[in-house]
Amino acid sequence: MIIEQLTFTRYIAALTVVFFHYGTTVFPANLAWVNPVLAAGPIAVSYFYVLSGFIMAIAYYRPDKSQQAFDMRRYWWARVARIYPVYLLALLLMIAAKFQSAGSEPLTVALSLSMLQAWIPSYPLTLNSPGWSLSVEAFFYLCFPLLILLVKRYHLVHLTIAAGLLWFVTQIGHTLLLNTEAYTPRGLLHDVIFYHPLMHLNTFIIGFIAGAWLQMGKLQRLSSPGLNVSGLVLVLAFIIMMLITRQPIIDSTGIAFDYTNGLIAPLFLLFIVLLALNTGKISQFLQHKWLVLLGEASFSLYILQKPLHGIYEKLMPVGIEADGALHFYIFIMLLTISALFSYWFFEAPLRRLINNFVNRAP
């Protein structure tokens, strides 16, 4: 199944992360009603997780029971080839930058190299802070063969109910912990709530379950042009409304809640499914080769943003810092160009090299 129309959405989601880190005070992100959408970076990570589960189900799950056995060796090498080369490049750049100042604690380096930093409170954002989400993604990869086994052995309806319950329990637990007296911003409990892999597993699983349903051909009714387009517009509008109204609702109720652990992941999922099934002009536009290329380069953009921002600040022309907007948008352009070059000459070639080596004939 060709779903290239989803690829560019990764670039848009990655840009919101960059806005969240470096551009919250520049126009138009400095407008009160635009900021929750344009700088929704932490929430966009939930979108990545839902999309990841969905795409991996499309790539690996086959309802036909006569399919070949799941090849664990090829699967693991494909996962390593997909994320680790660029992840390691960004990490080495950050280690080099730290070494020039005070150096890095050995445990910090070891946890980041092994992609375990998200499991240990106070360590998720050390060194290359966006890497915490890859630590979580690595856990999803570990769980994925089990999900394939479960979906083959048990009825998909039962697994869907289980996934829904996991999502519900996660949201209740997240909200309760967020409203306890023990919670403090940036404290140990904060790290558990926002970065621990188990707190995000629900988003990946619901994406996987939806992808499995799609592979079984059970969602085709959503491809009807009228229903599909109107559904996309309504879901996108509802997501934007949820982002804009979140803080006013918190202020009026006094109850803290967040979207980062998948509270609006079902909306993301519905958007992904509808877009995957779209065969009209929206899909044709998003399948343009340059938009697909930007989506493919979005991983490099996401994981390299911090080291490249540090390099850019050191090389920045004198006086440009006086105009924060100019400074930020020049960085966005250079970051995008760097991500494209990373994809062309580093990420994709190394991925092909690793996969070709593993898949070569005996």
N, C-alpha and C positions, 0 to 999 in steps of 0.2 A: 504493500500500500504506500503510495507516494503522499507524503504529508509535508512537503517543503514549505507550504504556506505558514507553518508554525515556526520556522527557523528564525525569521526576522523578529518575532516577538521576544526572542532571547536577547537581542541587541537592545530593544526598547527597555526591557526589564533591567539589563545591566547598566544602562544609562541612568536609571533612577537610583541605582546604588551609588554611582559616581556623584550624582547631584546630592544625595544624602551625605556623602563624606566631605565633599568639597564645594558644593554650589548652593547651599540652602539660603545664602544671603544675596544671591545675584538674581536679576530679573530673568524670567518671570517667577522663579521659585520663591522670591521674597514676598509674593502676594499671598495673603492669608488663605485664600480659597484655592490657590494653585499648588501651594507647597505640599499639602498632604498627598497629592497625586504625583507631582513631578519628583518629589524627594521621598517616595515610598520605598526606598531601598530595602530595608529589613523585611518588609512585606513581600517585595519582589522575590526574595529568596524562597519563600513558600511557593511562589509560582514556579520557580525553577524545579523545586522538589516534586510538585504535582506533574509537571511536564516530563521530568525525568522518568518517573514511574510509568507514565503513559507511553512514552517513546520506547522504553525498554520492553514493555509488554508487546508492543507492535513488532519490535525487532526479534524477540526470542520466543514468544508464546505462539504455538500452533495448535488449534483445537483438534486437528486430525491426530488421533492416537497412534497412527502408524509412523509419525515423524521420528527422526533419529533421536537417540538419547542425548540429553543435554551434555555438551562437551565442556567439562569444568576447566580443563587446561586452556582451551582457546578462549573461553569466557573470561578468565582472570587476566590473561595477557591482553585481551581486547580492552578490559577496563583500565589496566595499567597504562596501556598505550593512549587511551582516551584522555586521561587527566594528569598523569604524573609528570611527564616531561616539562610542561609549562608550569605546573605547580612547583616543581623542583627549581626551575629557572628563577621564578619569582622569589622563592625562599632563599636561594643562594645570593640573590641581589640584596635581600634584606639582611642576611647574615653578614655580608661584606660591609654594608652600611653600618651595622652595629659594631663590627670589629674595628672600624675606624674611630669609633667613639669609646665606648666602654666594653665592648664585646658582648657575647650572649651567654647566658647560663647554659651549661651542658644539658640539663634536663629540658629546658625550653627547646633547644635545638633538636634533641632526641624525640620529643613529643611531636614536633612539627614534621620532622623527617618521616616519622612513622604514621603520621596523620591521626594521632590520638589526642591532640590538644583539646578538642571539644569535650572530651570525657572528664577532664580534670578542672574543677572550678579554679578560677584565677589565671588559667592558661589559654583559654580559647582565642583571645585576641593578641597573643604574643607574637612577635616577629611580623609576619605578613597577615594582618588581621582578617582580610577576606578569606584566608585559608581555612577558618573555622568551619565554613559551610562545606568545604571539600572533605574535612574530617567527618562530618555528618554523612555526606554522600558516600564515602568509603564504607560506612556502616550499612547503608542501603544496599550497596553492591554485595556485601557479605550476606545480607538477608535474601537477596534476590533468588538464588537457587532454591531456597526453601519455599519461597512464594510460588515458583514454577511447579515444585513438587505438590504443594497444597492445591493449586488450581487444577492439577491433573487428577488428584485423588478425591476431591470433595466438590460438591455442587457449588457452582458459582454464586447462586442465590445466598447460600449459607455464608460464603466468604464475604459477600457484599454486606450482609447484616453485621458480621464480625468487624469489618472495616469501618462501618458506620458507628458501631459501639466504641471502637478504639478512638475514632475522631471525637466523639461526644465526651468520653472520659478524659481525653487529653485536654479538651477545652475547659471542662469543669475544673480539672486539677490545676491548669495554668492560671485560671482566674482566681481560684481560692488561694493559691500560693502568692499571687501578686497582691492580694488584699490582706495578707497576714501582717502582724506587727513585726515579724522577723525579717520582712523584705526591706532591703535598702538598695537604692540604685547603685549599680556597679559592685555590689557585694557578692558573696559566694552563692547565696540563693538566687540572685539575679543571673549569675552564670549558668546555674542549673536550669532555671526556667527558660532562658532564651537561647542557650547554645547546646545543651545536652542532646545527643542524637536521639534518645528515646522520646524526647518531647516533640520531635519532628517526624517520627516514623509514620504517623497517621497520614501526613500529606503524600508521602511517597506511595503508600499502600492504596489510597483511594485512586491515585493516578494509575497505578498498575491494574486495579480491578476494572476501571473504565476502559483501559486499553484491551483487557481480556474480553470484555463484553463486545467491544468494537470488532475484535478479531473473529468473534463468533457470529458476526453479522446481525447482532440484536439491536443496533442503534441506527440502522439505516433510515428509519422513518424521519430522523432529524436532518436528513440531507435534502428534504423537500425545499425547493428554493425559497418559497414564501416564509415558511416556518423557520428555516435556517437563518436567513438574513434578519428577519424581525427578532429572532432569538438572540443573535449576536449583538444587535443594537441595544436591546433591553438589558442583557447581561452586562455589557460594557458600561452602560449608563448606571446600572445598579452598583457595580463595583466602584465607580467614581463617586457616587453618592455616599456609599459606605465609608470611603476614605475621607471625604470632606466632613462628614457629620460625626466621625468617631470622637474627636476631642470635645465638641459641644455636649455630646451624650454623657461622656465621663464627668464633665464639669457639672452637669445638671443632676446626675444621679449620685455622684461621689463614689461610684464603683469603678475601679481601674480594670481595664481589660485591654488586650492587644490582639492584633491580627497576625503576629509573626509566627505563631505556631500552628497556623492553619484555620483560624476562625472563619475566614472567608474563602478557604480553599475549595469548598464545593462550588462557589461561583467561578473561581479560576478553572475548575475542572469542566464545568458546563461550557465556558468560553472555549476551552481547548478542544472539547469534543465537537462543538458546533463548527469551529474553524477547520478542524481536521476533515469534517464531512462536507465542507463548502466546495462547490465545483463551479462557482460563478466568477464574476469579475473581481470580487474581493480576493479570492484564491489566486486568480491569474496575476493580479497585481503583486501580491506578496511572494509569488514564485519568480519574480524578476531576478535574474542572476546576480545583480549587485546587492539586492536586498537579502537574498539567501547567503551571499558571501559575508555580508555584515553580521548576519546571524551566526554563521560558522565561526567568525572571528571574535564573537562576543565572549567566549571563555577566556581567551587571551586578554581581552580588554578588562574583564572582571578581575582576574587574578593578578594582572600586572599593574593595576591602577596605583597601588601604594608605592612600590619601588619607582615607577616611572614618575609619579608625582614628586617624590623626593629628588630625583634627578632633575626634573624640570625646574623645581624651585631653586636649585643650585645654579642652573644655567640660565635662569630667567634674566632678560635684559634689565638693567637698572631703570627704575622708575615705573615699570609696568605694574608693579604691585599696587600702585595708587589707584588703578582701575580694576577692581576685583572681577567685574564681569568680563572685561577683555582678557584678563589673566586666566579666568576659568575656561572661556570658550576656545582660546588658543590651546589650552591643555587638552580639552575634549577632542579637538581636531588632531593634535599630535598623538594622543592616546589611541584614537581610532586608526590612524595610519600605522602606528607601531603594532597594533593588534593585527592588522591585515598582513603586515610583513612577518609577524610572528607566526601567523597561521600558514602563510605561503611557504616560508623558508625554514620553519622550525617545527611547529606543532604537527601539521599534516605530513611532512616528510618522515618525521620520527614515528608517527603513528603507522604509516605504511610500512616502514622498515621493520618495526616490531611485529606487526601482524603478518607480514610476508615471511619473516623468519619463523614464526610459530606455525604458520599454516603451510609451510613448504612441504612437498612430498617427501616421504622417508627415502 
